[in-house]
């Protein structure tokens, strides 16, 4: 494919320069915020490229840069080449992410941010977005219980990912499971997700048989796996993030827990994470997402071929990678419909982006919640560390960031009055 034409720099050059670029010929254009004399439009890419979350986040950086490279090769946005400023959150969610977000928004004056993985990093960045009226495109499924006018959530909400997975597990096709064990990393997403799961199962008369949390980067799962065995669970819901999954699945295999005995359904393990896991440790287990590399449509076939051509045959796509790639195009199309890079105008124009076919299917944005409509898909891990899609929702599922089973009375509508608060909820 063509390389970035901005100063004849390639994607690899952007990384070597830390996202800095040489100046280009000045262009005229839109009404926003491109400082006088600046010849590019700057966007920020903020992901962990080192630390425990690098296993997942480095590929999101690559996906964003790949989309930018394509867009620049096709003429940029509103006549401006995109200049990506790449920063490393270093898997330090509470200090490094907000520090780098301030740098991008205040010093670099980027018009949009693409980044974060963990909810801890997203929430740490949010005050900076509000201070500078920035716009973050967030590509990862998350726990809900949040909606901000400064964030475009392009990953799935619990009612688009977790609750459909439970419904399938409760069905005959899913094994009519009744004894759920919950294990996760010790931070916001797993604790809130498990709060929702417990409420949902409780409404069906089903009690959770066990819950445990482990720190980021934790590798010793012997006690946790012993707790799973003692609980007599017939399914495990896994909200572990990052490279801790290596230790978890390895310990399951060592203890003789295979998918035919106690299947594990993961919410944060995709094809990219599977590259670091032994096939014998994961084969037959499940992951709940809205996209898989094995999805059979022309747009996805093109995307997978492009990805492998650019990064090598050993590299794979997955749900957050697809969202990280797609959301750059979503921002581009909204900016073009707005005729501006201004965050408020781009936000209002997002709902008019209706004609883009992403690798996961046609894009549909919900202006009320600033989330995406999604199809639920459940995949079973194959021996080649790809997924067979064993279940798919028949249509889009509308996003509900506040599932009423857990957050009664809470809702949001950014086209009207914003967030409506219900009774306080303690998690």
C-alpha positions as CSV (number, residue, x, y, z in Angstrom):
1,X,0.0,0.0,0.0
2,X,1.0,3.6,-0.3
3,X,2.9,5.2,2.5
4,X,2.2,8.4,4.3
5,X,3.0,11.3,2.0
6,X,3.5,13.9,4.8
7,X,7.1,14.9,4.4
8,X,7.6,11.5,2.8
9,X,7.4,9.9,6.3
10,X,6.2,6.3,6.7
11,X,4.3,4.9,9.6
12,X,7.6,3.5,10.9
13,X,9.1,7.0,10.7
14,X,6.4,8.4,12.9
15,X,7.2,5.8,15.6
16,X,11.0,6.5,15.4
17,X,10.3,10.2,15.8
18,X,8.0,9.7,18.7
19,X,5.1,10.9,16.5
20,X,6.9,14.2,15.5
21,X,6.8,15.2,11.8
22,X,8.5,17.7,9.6
23,X,6.5,20.7,8.4
24,X,4.6,20.5,5.1
25,X,3.4,23.1,2.6
26,X,0.7,25.2,4.2
27,X,-2.8,24.3,3.3
28,X,-6.0,26.4,3.7
29,X,-9.2,24.8,4.8
30,X,-11.7,24.6,7.6
31,X,-12.7,26.8,10.5
32,X,-11.1,24.9,13.3
33,X,-8.3,25.2,15.4
34,X,-5.5,24.4,13.1
35,X,-3.0,27.0,14.3
36,X,-1.9,29.7,11.8
37,X,1.1,28.3,10.0
38,X,0.5,24.7,10.9
39,X,0.3,22.5,7.8
40,X,-1.0,19.3,9.3
41,X,-3.9,18.4,11.6
42,X,-2.6,16.7,14.8
43,X,-4.2,13.8,16.5
44,X,-3.0,11.9,19.6
45,X,-2.5,8.1,20.0
46,X,-2.2,7.2,23.6
47,X,-1.6,3.5,24.4
48,X,0.6,1.4,26.6
49,X,3.6,0.3,24.5
50,X,5.4,-1.0,27.6
51,X,4.4,-2.8,30.8
52,X,1.7,-5.4,31.5
53,X,-0.8,-4.0,29.0
54,X,1.6,-3.8,26.1
55,X,0.5,-7.3,25.1
56,X,-2.9,-5.8,24.1
57,X,-2.3,-2.1,23.5
58,X,0.6,-2.0,21.1
59,X,-1.5,-3.4,18.3
60,X,-4.1,-0.6,18.9
61,X,-1.4,1.9,18.2
62,X,-0.5,0.1,15.0
63,X,-4.1,0.0,14.0
64,X,-4.5,3.7,14.4
65,X,-1.3,4.5,12.5
66,X,-2.4,2.1,9.7
67,X,-5.7,4.0,9.3
68,X,-4.0,7.3,9.3
69,X,-1.5,6.1,6.7
70,X,-4.4,5.0,4.4
71,X,-6.3,8.3,4.9
72,X,-3.2,10.4,4.2
73,X,-2.4,8.4,1.1
74,X,-6.0,9.2,-0.1
75,X,-5.6,13.0,0.5
76,X,-6.0,13.5,4.2
77,X,-8.9,15.1,6.0
78,X,-10.4,18.4,4.7
79,X,-7.2,19.0,2.8
80,X,-4.9,18.4,5.7
81,X,-2.6,15.4,6.2
82,X,-3.0,13.8,9.6
83,X,0.0,14.1,11.9
84,X,-0.1,11.4,14.6
85,X,1.5,12.2,17.9
86,X,2.3,8.9,19.6
87,X,2.6,8.6,23.4
88,X,3.3,5.6,25.7
89,X,1.0,5.3,28.7
90,X,3.5,2.7,30.1
91,X,0.7,0.7,31.7
92,X,0.7,3.3,34.4
93,X,-3.0,4.3,34.4
94,X,-3.3,6.9,37.2
95,X,-0.2,9.0,36.6
96,X,1.3,8.4,33.1
97,X,-1.9,8.4,31.1
98,X,-3.2,11.8,32.4
99,X,0.3,13.3,32.1
100,X,0.5,12.3,28.5
101,X,-3.1,13.3,27.8
102,X,-2.3,16.8,29.1
103,X,0.8,17.0,26.9
104,X,-1.3,16.0,23.9
105,X,-4.2,18.3,24.5
106,X,-2.4,21.3,25.9
107,X,1.1,21.3,24.4
108,X,0.5,19.5,21.1
109,X,-3.1,20.8,20.7
110,X,-4.4,17.7,19.1
111,X,-7.9,17.9,17.7
112,X,-8.8,14.3,18.8
113,X,-7.4,11.5,20.9
114,X,-7.4,7.8,20.1
115,X,-6.5,5.6,23.0
116,X,-6.7,3.9,26.4
117,X,-7.6,0.3,27.1
118,X,-8.3,0.0,30.8
119,X,-11.2,1.8,32.4
120,X,-8.7,3.1,35.0
121,X,-6.7,4.9,32.2
122,X,-9.9,6.2,30.6
123,X,-11.2,7.6,33.8
124,X,-7.9,9.2,34.6
125,X,-7.8,11.0,31.3
126,X,-11.5,12.2,31.5
127,X,-10.8,15.3,33.6
128,X,-8.3,16.5,31.0
129,X,-10.8,15.9,28.2
130,X,-13.3,18.0,30.1
131,X,-10.8,20.8,30.9
132,X,-9.7,21.2,27.2
133,X,-13.0,20.1,25.7
134,X,-11.1,17.3,24.0
135,X,-12.6,14.3,22.2
136,X,-11.4,10.7,23.0
137,X,-12.2,7.8,20.8
138,X,-12.1,4.8,23.1
139,X,-11.9,1.4,21.3
140,X,-12.4,-1.2,24.0
141,X,-15.4,-3.0,25.4
142,X,-16.0,-1.8,29.0
143,X,-18.3,-2.0,32.0
144,X,-20.8,0.8,31.3
145,X,-21.9,3.0,34.2
146,X,-20.4,6.0,32.3
147,X,-21.2,8.3,29.5
148,X,-19.3,11.5,28.7
149,X,-19.8,14.0,25.9
150,X,-16.0,14.1,25.6
151,X,-15.7,10.4,24.8
152,X,-16.9,8.4,21.8
153,X,-17.1,4.7,23.0
154,X,-16.5,2.5,20.0
155,X,-16.3,-0.8,22.0
156,X,-19.2,-2.8,23.4
157,X,-21.3,-2.1,26.5
158,X,-22.2,-5.0,28.9
159,X,-25.6,-5.4,27.2
160,X,-23.8,-5.9,23.9
161,X,-21.2,-8.3,25.1
162,X,-21.5,-9.8,28.6
163,X,-25.2,-10.2,29.0
164,X,-25.7,-11.9,25.6
165,X,-22.9,-14.3,26.5
166,X,-24.7,-15.2,29.7
167,X,-27.9,-15.7,27.8
168,X,-26.2,-18.1,25.5
169,X,-24.6,-20.0,28.4
170,X,-28.0,-20.4,30.0
171,X,-29.4,-21.8,26.8
172,X,-29.4,-25.4,25.7
173,X,-26.9,-24.6,23.0
174,X,-24.5,-23.1,25.6
175,X,-24.8,-26.1,28.0
176,X,-27.6,-24.8,30.3
177,X,-25.0,-23.5,32.7
178,X,-26.1,-22.8,36.3
179,X,-22.9,-22.4,38.4
180,X,-20.9,-19.3,37.4
181,X,-17.5,-18.5,38.8
182,X,-16.2,-14.9,38.2
183,X,-12.5,-14.1,38.0
184,X,-10.9,-10.8,37.0
185,X,-8.2,-8.2,37.4
186,X,-8.5,-6.0,40.4
187,X,-9.8,-2.7,38.9
188,X,-12.9,-0.9,37.7
189,X,-14.0,-3.0,34.7
190,X,-14.0,-6.5,36.3
191,X,-15.6,-5.3,39.5
192,X,-18.4,-3.3,37.8
193,X,-18.9,-6.0,35.2
194,X,-19.2,-8.7,37.9
195,X,-21.6,-6.4,39.8
196,X,-23.8,-6.4,36.7
197,X,-23.4,-10.1,36.1
198,X,-24.4,-10.9,39.7
199,X,-27.4,-8.7,39.6
200,X,-28.5,-10.2,36.2
201,X,-28.0,-13.8,37.4
202,X,-29.7,-13.0,40.7
203,X,-32.8,-11.8,38.8
204,X,-33.0,-15.2,37.2
205,X,-32.6,-17.0,40.5
206,X,-29.0,-18.0,40.0
207,X,-26.3,-17.4,42.5
208,X,-22.6,-16.8,41.7
209,X,-20.6,-19.7,43.2
210,X,-17.4,-17.7,43.6
211,X,-15.6,-14.4,42.8
212,X,-11.9,-13.5,42.9
213,X,-9.7,-10.7,41.7
214,X,-5.9,-10.5,41.0
215,X,-3.6,-7.6,40.5
216,X,-2.3,-6.5,37.1
217,X,0.7,-8.5,36.0
218,X,-0.1,-11.3,38.5
219,X,1.0,-14.8,37.3
220,X,0.4,-17.2,40.2
221,X,-3.1,-18.5,39.9
222,X,-2.8,-21.7,41.8
223,X,-5.1,-20.6,44.7
224,X,-7.6,-19.1,42.3
225,X,-7.8,-22.3,40.2
226,X,-8.2,-24.3,43.4
227,X,-11.1,-22.1,44.4
228,X,-12.7,-22.7,41.0
229,X,-12.4,-26.5,41.5
230,X,-13.8,-26.4,45.0
231,X,-16.8,-24.2,43.9
232,X,-18.0,-27.0,41.6
233,X,-18.5,-24.3,38.9
234,X,-19.7,-25.4,35.5
235,X,-18.5,-22.2,33.7
236,X,-16.0,-19.4,34.4
237,X,-16.4,-15.8,33.3
238,X,-13.0,-14.3,32.8
239,X,-12.4,-10.5,33.0
240,X,-8.6,-10.7,33.5
241,X,-6.7,-8.2,31.4
242,X,-3.2,-8.2,30.0
243,X,-0.5,-10.8,30.3
244,X,-1.9,-12.2,33.5
245,X,-4.0,-14.4,31.2
246,X,-0.8,-16.4,30.4
247,X,-0.6,-17.5,34.1
248,X,-4.3,-18.1,34.4
249,X,-4.8,-20.4,31.4
250,X,-1.5,-22.1,32.0
251,X,-2.6,-23.0,35.6
252,X,-6.0,-24.2,34.4
253,X,-4.2,-26.6,32.0
254,X,-1.8,-27.7,34.8
255,X,-4.7,-28.5,37.1
256,X,-6.5,-30.5,34.4
257,X,-9.3,-28.0,33.8
258,X,-10.1,-28.2,30.1
259,X,-12.9,-26.6,28.1
260,X,-15.0,-29.8,28.0
261,X,-15.0,-29.9,31.8
262,X,-15.3,-26.2,32.8
263,X,-15.4,-23.8,29.9
264,X,-14.0,-20.3,30.3
265,X,-15.7,-17.3,28.6
266,X,-13.3,-14.3,28.4
267,X,-14.2,-10.7,27.8
268,X,-10.7,-9.4,27.2
269,X,-8.9,-12.2,25.4
270,X,-8.8,-11.9,21.6
271,X,-6.7,-13.2,18.8
272,X,-3.8,-10.8,19.7
273,X,-3.6,-12.1,23.3
274,X,-3.8,-15.7,22.1
275,X,-0.5,-15.3,20.3
276,X,1.2,-15.4,23.7
277,X,-0.8,-18.4,24.9
278,X,-0.2,-22.1,24.2
279,X,-2.9,-23.6,22.0
280,X,-3.2,-26.6,24.3
281,X,-4.1,-24.2,27.2
282,X,-6.9,-22.3,25.4
283,X,-8.4,-24.6,22.8
284,X,-12.2,-25.0,23.2
285,X,-12.6,-22.1,25.6
286,X,-14.6,-19.0,24.5
287,X,-14.4,-15.3,24.1
288,X,-17.2,-12.8,23.8
289,X,-16.7,-9.9,21.4
290,X,-18.4,-8.1,18.5
291,X,-15.7,-8.9,15.9
292,X,-13.4,-11.8,15.1
293,X,-10.7,-12.1,12.5
294,X,-12.5,-15.1,11.1
295,X,-15.5,-13.0,10.2
296,X,-16.5,-13.7,6.6
297,X,-17.2,-10.5,4.7
298,X,-15.3,-8.6,1.9
299,X,-14.3,-5.6,4.1
300,X,-12.8,-7.9,6.8
301,X,-11.0,-10.0,4.2
302,X,-9.4,-6.9,2.9
303,X,-8.5,-5.6,6.4
304,X,-6.9,-8.9,7.4
305,X,-4.9,-9.1,4.2
306,X,-3.8,-5.5,4.6
307,X,-2.9,-6.0,8.3
308,X,-0.7,-9.1,7.6
309,X,0.9,-7.5,4.6
310,X,1.9,-4.5,6.7
311,X,2.9,-6.3,9.9
312,X,3.7,-9.9,9.0
313,X,1.8,-13.2,8.7
314,X,2.2,-13.9,12.4
315,X,0.2,-10.8,13.3
316,X,-3.6,-11.0,13.8
317,X,-6.6,-8.7,14.1
318,X,-9.1,-8.7,16.9
319,X,-12.0,-6.8,18.3
320,X,-10.2,-3.8,19.9
321,X,-7.8,-3.6,16.9
322,X,-10.7,-3.4,14.5
323,X,-12.4,-0.7,16.6
324,X,-9.1,1.2,16.9
325,X,-8.8,1.2,13.1
326,X,-12.5,1.9,12.4
327,X,-12.7,4.8,14.9
328,X,-10.1,6.8,13.0
329,X,-12.3,6.6,9.9
330,X,-15.3,7.5,12.0
331,X,-13.6,10.7,13.1
332,X,-12.5,11.5,9.6
333,X,-16.0,11.1,8.1
334,X,-17.6,13.1,10.9
335,X,-15.0,15.9,10.5
336,X,-15.7,16.0,6.8
337,X,-19.5,16.2,7.4
338,X,-18.9,18.9,9.9
339,X,-16.5,20.8,7.7
340,X,-14.5,21.3,10.8
341,X,-12.1,19.7,13.3
342,X,-13.9,21.4,16.3
343,X,-14.8,18.8,18.9
344,X,-18.4,20.0,19.4
345,X,-19.0,20.1,15.6
346,X,-17.5,16.7,15.0
347,X,-19.5,15.2,17.9
348,X,-22.8,16.5,16.4
349,X,-21.8,15.2,12.9
350,X,-21.0,11.6,14.1
351,X,-24.7,10.6,13.9
352,X,-24.7,11.5,10.2
353,X,-21.9,8.9,9.4
354,X,-24.1,6.1,8.0
355,X,-22.3,4.9,4.9
356,X,-19.1,3.4,6.2
357,X,-18.6,-0.4,6.0
358,X,-16.1,-1.4,8.7
359,X,-14.4,-4.9,8.9
360,X,-17.1,-5.8,11.5
361,X,-19.9,-4.6,9.3
362,X,-21.7,-1.3,8.7
363,X,-21.1,1.4,11.3
364,X,-24.0,2.9,13.2
365,X,-23.5,5.5,15.9
366,X,-25.9,6.4,18.7
367,X,-25.8,10.2,19.3
368,X,-27.8,9.8,22.6
369,X,-25.2,7.7,24.3
370,X,-22.2,8.4,22.1
371,X,-21.7,4.6,21.8
372,X,-22.0,2.3,18.8
373,X,-24.7,-0.2,17.8
374,X,-23.0,-3.6,17.8
375,X,-23.7,-7.3,16.9
376,X,-22.8,-9.8,19.6
377,X,-20.5,-12.6,18.6
378,X,-19.2,-15.6,20.6
379,X,-16.1,-17.4,19.5
380,X,-14.6,-20.8,20.4
381,X,-10.8,-21.0,20.3
382,X,-9.4,-23.3,17.7
383,X,-6.1,-25.1,17.7
384,X,-4.6,-22.4,15.4
385,X,-5.6,-19.8,18.0
386,X,-8.3,-18.4,15.8
387,X,-12.0,-18.5,16.6
388,X,-15.0,-20.4,15.2
389,X,-18.0,-18.1,15.6
390,X,-20.6,-20.3,17.4
391,X,-23.2,-17.6,18.0
392,X,-24.1,-14.2,16.5
393,X,-27.0,-11.9,17.4
394,X,-29.5,-11.6,14.5
395,X,-29.2,-7.8,14.4
396,X,-27.5,-4.8,15.9
397,X,-27.9,-4.4,19.7
398,X,-28.5,-0.8,20.9
399,X,-26.0,0.4,23.5
400,X,-27.2,0.8,27.1
401,X,-24.3,2.1,29.2
402,X,-26.6,1.8,32.3
403,X,-28.2,-1.6,32.4
404,X,-31.3,-1.1,34.5
405,X,-30.9,-4.4,36.3
406,X,-27.8,-2.8,38.0
407,X,-28.4,0.9,37.6
408,X,-32.1,1.6,37.9
409,X,-33.2,5.0,36.8
410,X,-29.9,6.0,35.3
411,X,-29.8,6.9,31.6
412,X,-28.2,9.4,29.2
413,X,-29.2,11.4,26.2
414,X,-26.6,13.8,24.9
415,X,-29.1,15.2,22.3
416,X,-31.2,16.4,25.2
417,X,-30.3,16.9,28.9
418,X,-27.3,14.5,29.2
419,X,-27.2,12.1,32.1
420,X,-30.3,11.4,34.2
421,X,-29.3,10.0,37.6
422,X,-31.1,7.3,39.5
423,X,-30.5,6.1,43.0
424,X,-26.8,6.0,44.0
425,X,-25.2,2.6,43.4
426,X,-22.4,1.2,45.5
427,X,-20.1,-1.3,43.9
